[in-house]
Amino acid sequence: MVPIVLVRGLLREAGHWHFLVGALKELEPDLHIYTPNVPGNGDLYKETSPLQVEQMLDPVIEQLPPDIGSYHIIAISMGSMLGSCWAHQVPQKVASLTLINPSFARFSPINERFNLKEIPKLLISKLRGSQAFERTILNLTYPDHVLNPSILSYHLALNEKHPVKFSNALRQLFAAARFAGPDNSPSCPTQVITSNDDKLVNSLAGKRIAEAWKVAHIPFDSDAHDLPADSPTELAQYLLHWLKKLELNGTCVVKW
């Protein structure tokens, strides 16, 4: 199967794909999965985050093997913004595009793209230390699991290893807020997945993208913005079924 590239969003890193990667590998052990980081996150936490989503693309592509052919992009939140640029700018490499809980300024007002009353709480918690920050962000993006001590400890360990600077948090938020997004879909097979009761981004934002682009909109019954962490098995099953169907039908470009 064509490799998969997973692209994370605002303040999140490769390690936050842990649950989905595990679910995908359980179903398809030989699958090649790559999880590059945006500058300022993960093992690039010491770098400065760009002020434009478009400027994040080259540093992310540079983290992939130079000889890799085409790949399926699965991206979430701000990562979906980056993924949309990627599929338009490097179409020969992108076999398919899946956007999870995305939002574009072109199609949605700011209050639909972000839960505005929660953003100040998130930024203030960042100043109060890693535990306050992770509890706040989990409550917002992954609410059913915020009281799970193993989930919290896993996220705290990631935060301790790769702490996101407050300045980078602001820069990423600014880049995401101003991102307009392409007005048309890329040439590859594309779909939009949303959580019905997303607490951070109104699911209407993703639905509007799907309608404007004339691509499939797949709703999941979840209140988690971080759907890959909340429902990894269900999401992995759906994604692999969709991707294998594309490859069998020959509707995506496959380069080995």
Secondary structure, DSSP 8 states (H G I E B T S, - for coil): ---EEEE--TT--GGGGHHHHHHHHHH-TT--EE----TTSGGGTTS---SSGGGGHHHHHTTS-TT---EEEEEETHHHHHHHHHHHHSTTTEEEEEEES---TTTS-HHHHS-TTTHHHHHHHHHT-HHHHHHHHHHHH-GGGTT-HHHHHHHHHHHHHS---HHHHHHHHHHHHH----SS--SS-EEEEEETT-SSS-HHHHHHHHHHHT-EEEEES-S-S-HHHHSHHHHHHHHHHHHHHHHHHT-S----
